[in-house]
Amino acid sequence: MAHIGQLIEFSSSAFPPCKEDEEELVNHETMHGYALARYVADRLPAHGFELAGMVGEDWGWWCAIKNEGYTLAYGCSGDRGEDFILHVTPDKPQIRRWFKKVDVADRVEGLLQAIFAILAQSGKATRGPAWSG
């Protein structure tokens, strides 16, 4: 559970803004990440995760993962340049459901490790991936 709550930083010129997919973002002139979010989503099934859907937010892209019992998702945002930040929700090893604690550590850590591996094996990085936070 070494990386729960951490961000993954990644730099690449291979995932430029996608005008037709990102116009719905409030900050589409300065924020992007659809191409990288989609790249990760397309490779997650090989790691045992399946995308349930993607939604543009004012900070980037929210990518929900099919998961039973609680919300599991990753977020991907990039600035005008080539720098991206990815995060996973939940961001702690336990969550509360009704009046009990639910241990989510293994599934969350698995998603973090899958994303990190996808980025590390992409061959598209100019920097990273690296853990931060």
C-alpha positions in Angstrom: 0.0 0.0 0.0 3.0 2.2 -0.5 1.5 4.5 -3.1 -2.1 5.0 -2.1 -2.8 8.8 -2.0 0.1 9.6 -4.2 0.0 11.2 -7.7 1.7 9.9 -10.8 3.5 12.6 -12.8 4.3 12.0 -16.4 5.6 14.1 -19.3 5.1 13.3 -23.0 4.5 15.1 -26.3 2.6 12.0 -27.6 -0.7 13.1 -26.0 -1.6 16.5 -27.3 -5.0 18.2 -26.7 -7.9 16.6 -28.6 -9.9 19.6 -29.6 -13.1 17.6 -30.6 -13.0 15.6 -27.3 -12.0 18.4 -25.0 -14.1 21.3 -26.0 -16.6 20.3 -23.3 -14.0 21.1 -20.6 -14.5 24.4 -18.8 -10.8 25.2 -19.1 -10.2 23.6 -22.5 -7.7 26.3 -23.5 -5.4 25.4 -20.7 -6.3 21.9 -19.5 -6.3 18.6 -21.4 -5.6 14.9 -20.9 -8.2 13.0 -22.9 -5.6 11.4 -25.2 -3.6 10.1 -22.2 -6.7 9.1 -20.2 -7.9 7.1 -23.3 -4.5 5.5 -23.8 -4.5 4.3 -20.2 -8.1 3.1 -20.4 -7.4 1.1 -23.6 -4.6 -0.8 -21.8 -6.2 -1.4 -18.4 -8.1 -4.6 -19.3 -4.7 -6.3 -19.6 -4.2 -5.5 -15.9 -7.7 -6.6 -14.8 -9.5 -3.2 -14.9 -12.3 -2.1 -17.2 -13.4 1.4 -17.9 -17.0 2.2 -17.0 -16.9 5.7 -18.5 -15.1 9.0 -18.9 -16.3 12.5 -18.1 -14.7 15.8 -18.8 -14.3 18.0 -15.7 -12.9 21.5 -15.2 -9.6 20.0 -14.1 -9.2 17.2 -16.7 -10.8 13.8 -17.2 -12.6 11.5 -14.6 -12.3 7.9 -15.6 -14.6 5.5 -13.7 -13.5 1.9 -13.4 -16.1 -0.9 -13.2 -16.0 -1.9 -9.6 -18.5 -3.3 -7.1 -19.3 -1.8 -3.8 -17.5 1.6 -4.1 -16.4 4.2 -6.6 -13.0 3.4 -8.2 -11.6 5.9 -10.7 -8.6 7.7 -12.0 -8.2 11.3 -13.0 -5.9 12.6 -15.7 -5.1 16.2 -16.3 -2.5 18.0 -18.3 -1.5 21.6 -18.7 -0.7 23.5 -22.0 2.6 21.7 -22.2 3.5 18.1 -22.0 3.1 17.6 -18.2 0.4 15.3 -16.8 -0.8 14.3 -13.4 -2.8 11.2 -12.7 -4.5 10.3 -9.4 -6.7 7.5 -8.2 -9.9 7.6 -6.0 -10.2 6.5 -3.3 -7.0 8.0 -2.0 -6.8 6.1 1.2 -6.7 2.4 2.1 -10.0 2.3 3.9 -13.4 4.0 3.2 -16.6 4.1 5.2 -19.7 2.5 3.8 -22.7 3.1 6.0 -21.3 2.4 9.5 -18.4 0.2 8.7 -14.9 0.5 7.3 -14.2 -1.2 4.0 -10.6 -2.2 3.1 -9.9 -1.0 -0.5 -6.2 -1.0 -0.3 -5.4 -4.0 -2.6 -7.7 -2.8 -5.4 -6.6 0.8 -5.2 -2.9 -0.1 -5.1 -3.5 -2.5 -8.0 -5.0 0.3 -10.1 -2.1 2.7 -9.3 0.4 0.0 -10.2 -1.4 -0.8 -13.4 -1.4 2.9 -14.5 2.2 3.3 -13.5 3.2 0.2 -15.5 1.2 1.3 -18.6 3.0 4.6 -18.5 6.4 3.1 -17.8 6.0 0.6 -20.7 4.6 3.2 -23.2 7.9 4.3 -24.6 6.3 7.8 -24.9 7.7 9.6 -21.8 10.0 12.5 -21.9 10.0 12.4 -18.1 8.5 9.9 -15.7 6.4 8.3 -14.7 7.2 9.3 -11.1 5.4 9.2 -7.8 4.7 12.4 -6.0 2.7 13.7 -3.1 
